Amino acid sequence: MEKLYPEGYIPTEDEEFMNPQMVAYFKDMLLDWRHQLEQESTATVKDLQENSSIQSDLNDQASLEYEQTVELRTRDRERKLITKIDEALERIEDDEFGFCEETGDPIGVKRLLARPIATLCIEAKRRQEKQETGYAG
């Protein structure tokens, strides 16, 4: 698949926000992230199937069950993350990616590089967190 940006490209604040190269970069970033999560999920399912046999030692069985519970919780969080990635990909298709859903302002390249599924700019996110903690002012 041919990329719409040069090798080594990383978006910056100095370029036009959400230009075609930048959009393609974030789309690839999201698709790669999604693919990685799906591979981990597939590996977990395979691992759970292979390790589902009953252990003769109760301590080993308890340890295995604990590890499986932790792994399943992690996969559940990742499943929710895949949903957020899919929503971000939809925003790309709708030309809404990178813009705050509350204010309509650009979210900012640095924030998107750190958290490409972000839907709020820093200011809107801070307001939301204040409201959630009961310190809205």
KEDOTOR-226980 format. One record per atom (N, C-alpha, C, O, CB): residue in three letters; x, y, z. Coordinates in pm, whole numbers, padded with zeros to 5 digits, always signed. Glycine has a CB too. Layout:
KEDOTOR-226980
AlaXYZ...
end
This chain:
KEDOTOR-226980
Met+00084-00118+00000Met+00000+00000+00000Met+00089+00125+00000Met+00175+00141+00087Met-00096-00001+00123Glu+00068+00210-00096Glu+00149+00331-00109Glu+00102+00437-00010Glu-00017+00465+00003Glu+00143+00386-00253Lys+00198+00493+00060Lys+00167+00595+00160Lys+00159+00731+00094Lys+00227+00757-00005Lys+00272+00595+00274Leu+00076+00818+00149Leu+00057+00953+00096Leu+00152+01053+00160Leu+00136+01174+00144Leu-00085+00997+00117Tyr+00251+01003+00232Tyr+00347+01090+00298Tyr+00485+01024+00289Tyr+00495+00902+00278Tyr+00307+01118+00447Pro+00590+01106+00295Pro+00725+01049+00282Pro+00763+00965+00404Pro+00712+00985+00514Pro+00827+01161+00263Glu+00853+00871+00382Glu+00902+00788+00492Glu+00966+00878+00598Glu+01040+00970+00566Glu+01003+00682+00441Gly+00937+00848+00723Gly+00991+00927+00833Gly+00908+01050+00866Gly+00942+01125+00959Gly+01131+00970+00801Tyr+00801+01073+00792Tyr+00715+01189+00815Tyr+00646+01179+00951Tyr+00595+01073+00988Tyr+00609+01202+00704Ile+00647+01288+01024Ile+00571+01302+01148Ile+00505+01439+01142Ile+00573+01539+01122Ile+00663+01285+01277Pro+00373+01445+01160Pro+00304+01575+01154Pro+00359+01674+01257Pro+00405+01635+01364Pro+00154+01556+01177Thr+00354+01801+01221Thr+00399+01907+01311Thr+00295+02017+01319Thr+00203+02024+01237Thr+00535+01965+01265Glu+00310+02101+01419Glu+00220+02216+01436Glu+00244+02322+01328Glu+00160+02409+01307Glu+00239+02279+01575Asp+00358+02314+01258Asp+00395+02416+01160Asp+00324+02401+01026Asp+00325+02494+00946Asp+00543+02412+01138Glu+00264+02286+01001Glu+00199+02265+00872Glu+00048+02286+00883Glu-00007+02294+00993Glu+00229+02124+00819Glu-00017+02294+00768Glu-00162+02312+00766Glu-00228+02195+00839Glu-00200+02079+00811Glu-00216+02323+00619Phe-00316+02229+00934Phe-00380+02127+01016Phe-00471+02040+00931Phe-00554+02090+00855Phe-00458+02191+01130Met-00456+01911+00945Met-00532+01807+00876Met-00522+01817+00724Met-00620+01798+00652Met-00677+01815+00918Asn-00401+01848+00677Asn-00375+01840+00533Asn-00376+01692+00493Asn-00372+01606+00581Asn-00237+01908+00495Pro-00383+01660+00364Pro-00394+01519+00323Pro-00285+01427+00379Pro-00313+01313+00414Pro-00393+01511+00174Gln-00161+01476+00386Gln-00053+01394+00442Gln-00079+01362+00588Gln-00061+01248+00632Gln+00083+01465+00427Met-00120+01463+00662Met-00144+01447+00805Met-00259+01349+00829Met-00251+01261+00915Met-00175+01582+00871Val-00366+01365+00753Val-00481+01275+00767Val-00439+01131+00737Val-00475+01039+00810Val-00597+01319+00672Ala-00364+01112+00629Ala-00318+00978+00592Ala-00228+00919+00701Ala-00237+00800+00731Ala-00242+00982+00458Tyr-00143+01002+00759Tyr-00055+00956+00866Tyr-00137+00904+00985Tyr-00112+00794+01035Tyr+00039+01071+00912Phe-00235+00983+01029Phe-00315+00941+01144Phe-00402+00819+01111Phe-00423+00733+01196Phe-00403+01056+01192Lys-00451+00812+00989Lys-00530+00696+00949Lys-00444+00570+00956Lys-00486+00468+01009Lys-00587+00714+00807Asp-00322+00577+00901Asp-00231+00462+00908Asp-00197+00428+01052Asp-00191+00310+01089Asp-00103+00491+00829Met-00174+00530+01134Met-00142+00508+01275Met-00255+00432+01344Met-00231+00337+01419Met-00116+00644+01346Leu-00379+00474+01319Leu-00495+00410+01381Leu-00513+00267+01329Leu-00541+00175+01406Leu-00621+00492+01354Leu-00498+00249+01198Leu-00512+00114+01141Leu-00405+00019+01194Leu-00434-00097+01224Leu-00506+00121+00988Asp-00281+00068+01205Asp-00173-00016+01260Asp-00202-00053+01406Asp-00181-00167+01446Asp-00038+00058+01250Trp-00249+00044+01484Trp-00280+00021+01624Trp-00390-00084+01637Trp-00382-00176+01718Trp-00323+00152+01693Arg-00495-00069+01554Arg-00607-00162+01555Arg-00559-00303+01520Arg-00597-00400+01586Arg-00717-00116+01456His-00476-00313+01418His-00423-00443+01374His-00343-00510+01487His-00356-00630+01511His-00335-00426+01249Gln-00261-00431+01554Gln-00181-00483+01666Gln-00271-00537+01777Gln-00246-00645+01830Gln-00087-00373+01722Leu-00376-00462+01811Leu-00468-00506+01916Leu-00541-00634+01875Leu-00561-00723+01958Leu-00570-00396+01948Glu-00581-00643+01749Glu-00648-00763+01700Glu-00556-00885+01707Glu-00599-00995+01742Glu-00698-00743+01557Gln-00429-00865+01672Gln-00333-00976+01680Gln-00316-01024+01824Gln-00310-01144+01850Gln-00197-00934+01622Glu-00307-00930+01917Glu-00293-00966+02058Glu-00416-01042+02107Glu-00405-01137+02184Glu-00270-00841+02144Ser-00533-00999+02062Ser-00657-01065+02101Ser-00661-01208+02047Ser-00699-01301+02118Ser-00778-00986+02050Thr-00622-01225+01923Thr-00618-01358+01863Thr-00520-01449+01938Thr-00550-01566+01962Thr-00579-01350+01715Ala-00406-01394+01973Ala-00307-01472+02048Ala-00361-01512+02185Ala-00335-01622+02232Ala-00177-01392+02065Thr-00436-01423+02249Thr-00494-01453+02380Thr-00595-01567+02369Thr-00593-01659+02451Thr-00562-01329+02439Val-00682-01561+02270Val-00782-01666+02252Val-00712-01800+02230Val-00750-01901+02288Val-00876-01633+02133Lys-00610-01799+02145Lys-00536-01923+02119Lys-00471-01974+02247Lys-00475-02094+02276Lys-00429-01901+02010Asp-00411-01884+02322Asp-00345-01920+02447Asp-00444-01977+02548Asp-00416-02075+02616Asp-00273-01798+02507Leu-00561-01914+02559Leu-00663-01962+02652Leu-00711-02101+02613Leu-00734-02186+02700Leu-00782-01864+02657Gln-00727-02125+02484Gln-00770-02257+02438Gln-00665-02363+02470Gln-00698-02474+02511Gln-00800-02254+02288Glu-00539-02328+02451Glu-00431-02424+02475Glu-00412-02451+02624Glu-00371-02561+02662Glu-00301-02373+02415Asn-00439-02353+02709Asn-00414-02367+02852Asn-00541-02394+02933Asn-00544-02372+03054Asn-00347-02243+02904Ser-00645-02440+02866Ser-00771-02459+02937Ser-00779-02592+03012Ser-00876-02618+03082Ser-00886-02452+02839Ser-00677-02674+02999Ser-00679-02803+03068Ser-00669-02783+03219Ser-00608-02686+03266Ser-00565-02894+03019Ile-00728-02873+03292Ile-00726-02868+03438Ile-00585-02903+03488Ile-00526-03003+03446Ile-00832-02965+03499Gln-00534-02821+03577Gln-00403-02846+03637Gln-00422-02939+03757Gln-00520-02927+03830Gln-00334-02711+03680Ser-00328-03030+03776Ser-00339-03123+03888Ser-00313-03053+04021Ser-00372-03089+04123Ser-00242-03241+03871Asp-00226-02956+04020Asp-00193-02882+04142Asp-00290-02764+04156Asp-00304-02683+04065Asp-00045-02831+04138Leu-00357-02757+04271Leu-00455-02650+04292Leu-00391-02512+04287Leu-00453-02417+04238Leu-00523-02668+04426Asn-00268-02499+04335Asn-00200-02370+04328Asn-00173-02330+04183Asn-00189-02213+04146Asn-00068-02375+04406Asp-00133-02427+04102Asp-00110-02399+03960Asp-00241-02360+03893Asp-00244-02268+03811Asp-00049-02522+03889Gln-00349-02429+03928Gln-00480-02400+03870Gln-00525-02259+03910Gln-00575-02184+03826Gln-00585-02505+03916Ala-00509-02224+04036Ala-00548-02091+04082Ala-00465-01983+04014Ala-00517-01879+03974Ala-00533-02080+04236Ser-00337-02008+04000Ser-00248-01912+03934Ser-00288-01893+03788Ser-00292-01781+03738Ser-00102-01959+03943Leu-00318-02004+03720Leu-00359-01998+03580Leu-00490-01921+03566Leu-00504-01838+03476Leu-00374-02140+03523Glu-00586-01949+03654Glu-00714-01880+03648Glu-00698-01730+03672Glu-00763-01649+03607Glu-00812-01938+03750Tyr-00611-01694+03765Tyr-00585-01552+03791Tyr-00525-01485+03667Tyr-00568-01377+03627Tyr-00490-01536+03913Glu-00425-01550+03608Glu-00361-01495+03488Glu-00462-01480+03374Glu-00459-01381+03301Glu-00245-01585+03443Gln-00551-01578+03360Gln-00652-01571+03255Gln-00750-01457+03281Gln-00793-01390+03187Gln-00727-01704+03244Thr-00787-01436+03406Thr-00877-01327+03441Thr-00815-01192+03409Thr-00880-01104+03351Thr-00914-01333+03590Val-00689-01176+03445Val-00617-01051+03415Val-00610-01031+03264Val-00632-00921+03213Val-00475-01052+03476Glu-00579-01137+03193Glu-00567-01130+03046Glu-00701-01093+02983Glu-00706-01013+02890Glu-00517-01264+02990Leu-00810-01152+03033Leu-00942-01121+02978Leu-00982-00976+03006Leu-01045-00912+02922Leu-01046-01216+03035Arg-00947-00925+03123Arg-00975-00784+03154Arg-00898-00692+03059Arg-00951-00593+03010Arg-00939-00752+03300Thr-00773-00728+03035Thr-00692-00649+02942Thr-00753-00652+02803Thr-00763-00548+02738Thr-00547-00703+02937Arg-00795-00768+02758Arg-00856-00779+02625Arg-00988-00702+02619Arg-01021-00645+02514Arg-00880-00927+02589Asp-01064-00698+02729Asp-01188-00622+02730Asp-01158-00473+02714Asp-01228-00403+02640Asp-01267-00647+02860Arg-01055-00424+02783Arg-01016-00284+02767Arg-00972-00257+02624Arg-01003-00153+02566Arg-00901-00247+02866Glu-00900-00352+02567Glu-00854-00336+02429Glu-00970-00342+02331Glu-00967-00274+02228Glu-00751-00443+02395Arg-01072-00422+02360Arg-01191-00426+02274Arg-01258-00289+02272Arg-01300-00241+02167Arg-01291-00534+02323Lys-01266-00227+02390Lys-01324-00093+02398Lys-01236+00008+02323Lys-01287+00101+02261Lys-01340-00049+02545Leu-01107-00012+02330Leu-01013+00074+02258Leu-01031+00059+02107Leu-01025+00157+02034Leu-00868+00041+02298Ile-01052-00063+02060Ile-01077-00087+01918Ile-01202-00011+01874Ile-01205+00044+01764Ile-01092-00238+01888Thr-01305-00009+01958Thr-01426+00067+01926Thr-01392+00215+01910Thr-01441+00280+01817Thr-01533+00048+02035Lys-01310+00269+02000Lys-01271+00410+01990Lys-01186+00435+01866Lys-01197+00540+01803Lys-01194+00453+02116Ile-01102+00340+01831Ile-01022+00353+01708Ile-01115+00355+01587Ile-01096+00436+01496Ile-00920+00236+01696Asp-01214+00266+01585Asp-01310+00264+01475Asp-01385+00396+01465Asp-01411+00445+01355Asp-01409+00147+01492Glu-01421+00453+01579Glu-01489+00582+01579Glu-01398+00692+01523Glu-01443+00779+01450Glu-01535+00619+01721Ala-01269+00687+01558Ala-01173+00784+01504Ala-01160+00767+01353Ala-01152+00866+01280Ala-01035+00768+01573Leu-01157+00644+01305Leu-01150+00619+01161Leu-01275+00672+01090Leu-01266+00723+00979Leu-01133+00469+01133Glu-01391+00659+01155Glu-01514+00716+01099Glu-01504+00868+01091Glu-01548+00929+00994Glu-01636+00676+01183Arg-01446+00930+01195Arg-01429+01076+01193Arg-01336+01118+01079Arg-01355+01224+01019Arg-01373+01126+01328Ile-01237+01035+01049Ile-01150+01065+00934Ile-01232+01063+00806Ile-01220+01154+00724Ile-01033+00963+00925Glu-01314+00961+00789Glu-01397+00951+00669Glu-01495+01067+00658Glu-01530+01110+00548Glu-01473+00818+00668Asp-01541+01117+00772Asp-01638+01228+00775Asp-01571+01365+00779Asp-01639+01466+00796Asp-01730+01213+00894Asp-01438+01370+00765Asp-01361+01495+00773Asp-01380+01569+00905Asp-01378+01692+00909Asp-01399+01587+00658Glu-01400+01494+01012Glu-01418+01554+01145Glu-01302+01521+01238Glu-01295+01572+01350Glu-01549+01506+01206Phe-01211+01436+01192Phe-01099+01393+01276Phe-01008+01510+01309Phe-00977+01593+01223Phe-01020+01281+01207Gly-00965+01515+01435Gly-00870+01617+01476Gly-00933+01745+01526Gly-00863+01838+01567Gly-00780+01649+01363Phe-01065+01750+01524Phe-01135+01869+01571Phe-01217+01835+01695Phe-01282+01730+01701Phe-01225+01927+01460Cys-01213+01924+01792Cys-01282+01904+01919Cys-01432+01891+01895Cys-01493+01975+01829Cys-01253+02021+02015Glu-01491+01785+01949Glu-01635+01766+01930Glu-01717+01865+02011Glu-01836+01882+01986Glu-01674+01624+01968Glu-01655+01930+02108Glu-01726+02029+02190Glu-01716+02169+02131Glu-01816+02241+02123Glu-01672+02028+02332Thr-01595+02209+02091Thr-01572+02347+02046Thr-01556+02360+01895Thr-01575+02469+01840Thr-01451+02403+02113Gly-01520+02252+01828Gly-01492+02258+01685Gly-01351+02304+01653Gly-01312+02309+01537Gly-01590+02348+01618Asp-01274+02339+01756Asp-01136+02385+01737Asp-01044+02265+01710Asp-01077+02152+01747Asp-01087+02464+01861Pro-00929+02290+01646Pro-00832+02182+01628Pro-00787+02126+01763Pro-00763+02201+01858Pro-00710+02232+01548Ile-00776+01995+01771Ile-00731+01930+01895Ile-00583+01956+01916Ile-00538+01971+02029Ile-00760+01778+01890Gly-00509+01960+01809Gly-00365+01984+01817Gly-00286+01860+01781Gly-00319+01749+01823Gly-00327+02031+01957Val-00181+01882+01704Val-00101+01770+01655Val-00035+01693+01769Val-00037+01570+01769Val+00006+01822+01558Lys+00023+01764+01865Lys+00092+01695+01975Lys-00003+01604+02052Lys+00032+01492+02086Lys+00156+01797+02071Arg-00122+01653+02078Arg-00222+01572+02151Arg-00262+01451+02068Arg-00275+01340+02121Arg-00347+01657+02185Leu-00282+01470+01938Leu-00322+01359+01853Leu-00210+01256+01837Leu-00236+01136+01827Leu-00363+01411+01716Leu-00086+01302+01835Leu+00025+01207+01829Leu+00031+01123+01956Leu+00062+01004+01951Leu+00159+01282+01809Ala+00000+01184+02069Ala+00001+01113+02197Ala-00123+01026+02214Ala-00115+00917+02271Ala+00011+01212+02312Arg-00238+01074+02164Arg-00365+01003+02182Arg-00451+01025+02057Arg-00537+01113+02056Arg-00440+01052+02311Pro-00429+00945+01953Pro-00500+00968+01827Pro-00650+00945+01833Pro-00722+00979+01739Pro-00442+00879+01722Ile-00699+00888+01942Ile-00844+00869+01955Ile-00910+00986+02029Ile-01030+00982+02056Ile-00874+00738+02027Ala-00832+01088+02063Ala-00885+01203+02137Ala-00998+01269+02058Ala-00991+01283+01936Ala-00773+01306+02166Thr-01102+01309+02130Thr-01214+01379+02067Thr-01230+01521+02121Thr-01310+01598+02069Thr-01343+01301+02089Leu-01152+01554+02223Leu-01162+01687+02285Leu-01026+01755+02285Leu-00923+01690+02302Leu-01217+01676+02428Cys-01027+01887+02266Cys-00904+01964+02280Cys-00869+01968+02429Cys-00950+01931+02514Cys-00920+02109+02221Ile-00750+02012+02461Ile-00703+02013+02600Ile-00797+02092+02690Ile-00831+02046+02799Ile-00562+02072+02608Glu-00839+02209+02646Glu-00924+02294+02731Glu-01058+02226+02759Glu-01104+02226+02873Glu-00948+02430+02664Ala-01119+02168+02656Ala-01247+02100+02675Ala-01230+01977+02764Ala-01318+01947+02845Ala-01307+02059+02539Lys-01120+01906+02749Lys-01094+01788+02833Lys-01077+01829+02979Lys-01126+01760+03068Lys-00969+01712+02783Arg-01008+01939+03003Arg-00992+01987+03140Arg-01127+02023+03202Arg-01154+01990+03317Arg-00898+02109+03144Arg-01210+02091+03124Arg-01345+02126+03174Arg-01423+01999+03208Arg-01488+01991+03312Arg-01423+02210+03070Gln-01415+01901+03120Gln-01486+01775+03142Gln-01437+01707+03270Gln-01517+01658+03349Gln-01468+01681+03022Glu-01306+01704+03289Glu-01250+01639+03408Glu-01290+01714+03535Glu-01316+01651+03637Glu-01098+01631+03398Lys-01295+01847+03529Lys-01338+01924+03646Lys-01483+01892+03680Lys-01518+01876+03796Lys-01322+02076+03620Gln-01568+01884+03577Gln-01709+01851+03600Gln-01723+01712+03659Gln-01805+01689+03748Gln-01788+01863+03470Glu-01645+01618+03608Glu-01653+01480+03657Glu-01608+01467+03801Glu-01658+01381+03874Glu-01570+01389+03569Thr-01514+01550+03843Thr-01465+01542+03980Thr-01541+01635+04074Thr-01513+01639+04194Thr-01317+01574+03985Gly-01635+01709+04020Gly-01717+01796+04104Gly-01656+01929+04137Gly-01702+01998+04228Gly-01749+01727+04228Tyr-01552+01969+04064Tyr-01485+02096+04091Tyr-01511+02198+03982Tyr-01430+02288+03961Tyr-01337+02075+04107Ala-01623+02185+03912Ala-01652+02280+03804Ala-01670+02419+03863Ala-01733+02438+03967Ala-01779+02238+03725Gly-01611+02513+03795Gly-01619+02647+03851Gly-01641+02753+03753Gly-01649+02870+03790Gly-01502+02678+03923
end
